[in-house]
């Protein structure tokens, strides 16, 4: 059980972690491989004070090191669901479960609108978690919409469970790590089709019969993560203390809105952590 | 430990009063999050029957209710399914759904 669990290891999450540690709170930062962060791919960051000419990768590495040095625990993983236990939270990442008294969401931008049919068929064939729902599609057809670096491995895992997998990605070339037994279709326009449940996936206008659609993105949309959370214009709604609509849940950085800048994210991370600490002291 | 239903006792169990059935599997992370919450809710709501169905052991029940994602919770009132929720719902949310079927 951690005092504070932070979802996302970008500038907002790491800044929050440092502040939480400075206040003596046990802190876990659960995050994807940093190399998948959009910031990691930025050649040059010109407007972050104090560190001129740094690349995004440099900054992330420095911040990660700093957070680790003050005692934040860094855990690699993607939290796909989160639950209010009444006196804290449980977080599920892959096969692991973590517990925390307060949560800070700093997962960045999702970077994609839901696919047509995605929200409608969530839980009726659409899933974000291959390890959770894979077995339910044993001996059935399921499509994997690969939008994350580890999606091919997840597809391979489904195949091993006995699922008849079809993989679709954006790139013309099939991912190297994708099992050769899995057919690959490159498609730009994707739609989830069904009646009461999913019946097909349409790839660039061509329907492919399927019972399930696994949509695997780098970042899980906040509402898929935690349905109780209020949104505003595609971002998590927060007040000035970075408090969300859910008790004990705070948010910071790109996931709460523009400008999508490091300096803003770092400041918000700090405020979110202070608010979480205050919440814990009153609990 | 909540009761695990099978095809033989399912219909009989849901027939009377307010019943919550959680469809789960051992390998499902979110199901493991919900499990202790349901245990607690069962103690706090002794007038409501809370039980579980293991989808690996009871594929027929899973098929009958079109379970495509777990955990899925079904809420019955005198044998009628009145609500269905998919995913790891929090304790307050499950409690309010229980209150709704109790009335």
Boltz contact constraints between the chains, C-beta under 6 A:
constraints:
  - contact:
      token1: [A, 81]
      token2: [B, 30]
      max_distance: 6.0
  - contact:
      token1: [A, 81]
      token2: [B, 88]
      max_distance: 6.0
  - contact:
      token1: [A, 83]
      token2: [B, 33]
      max_distance: 6.0
  - contact:
      token1: [A, 83]
      token2: [B, 88]
      max_distance: 6.0
  - contact:
      token1: [A, 83]
      token2: [B, 90]
      max_distance: 6.0
  - contact:
      token1: [A, 84]
      token2: [B, 90]
      max_distance: 6.0
  - contact:
      token1: [A, 85]
      token2: [B, 37]
      max_distance: 6.0
  - contact:
      token1: [A, 85]
      token2: [B, 91]
      max_distance: 6.0
  - contact:
      token1: [A, 86]
      token2: [B, 91]
      max_distance: 6.0
  - contact:
      token1: [A, 90]
      token2: [B, 33]
      max_distance: 6.0
  - contact:
      token1: [A, 92]
      token2: [B, 29]
      max_distance: 6.0
  - contact:
      token1: [A, 92]
      token2: [B, 30]
      max_distance: 6.0
  - contact:
      token1: [A, 92]
      token2: [B, 33]
      max_distance: 6.0
  - contact:
      token1: [A, 95]
      token2: [B, 29]
      max_distance: 6.0
  - contact:
      token1: [A, 97]
      token2: [B, 29]
      max_distance: 6.0
  - contact:
      token1: [A, 97]
      token2: [B, 32]
      max_distance: 6.0
  - contact:
      token1: [A, 97]
      token2: [B, 33]
      max_distance: 6.0
  - contact:
      token1: [A, 123]
      token2: [B, 69]
      max_distance: 6.0
  - contact:
      token1: [A, 123]
      token2: [B, 86]
      max_distance: 6.0
  - contact:
      token1: [A, 124]
      token2: [B, 68]
      max_distance: 6.0
  - contact:
      token1: [A, 125]
      token2: [B, 68]
      max_distance: 6.0
  - contact:
      token1: [A, 127]
      token2: [B, 69]
      max_distance: 6.0
  - contact:
      token1: [A, 132]
      token2: [B, 28]
      max_distance: 6.0
  - contact:
      token1: [A, 132]
      token2: [B, 30]
      max_distance: 6.0
  - contact:
      token1: [A, 133]
      token2: [B, 69]
      max_distance: 6.0
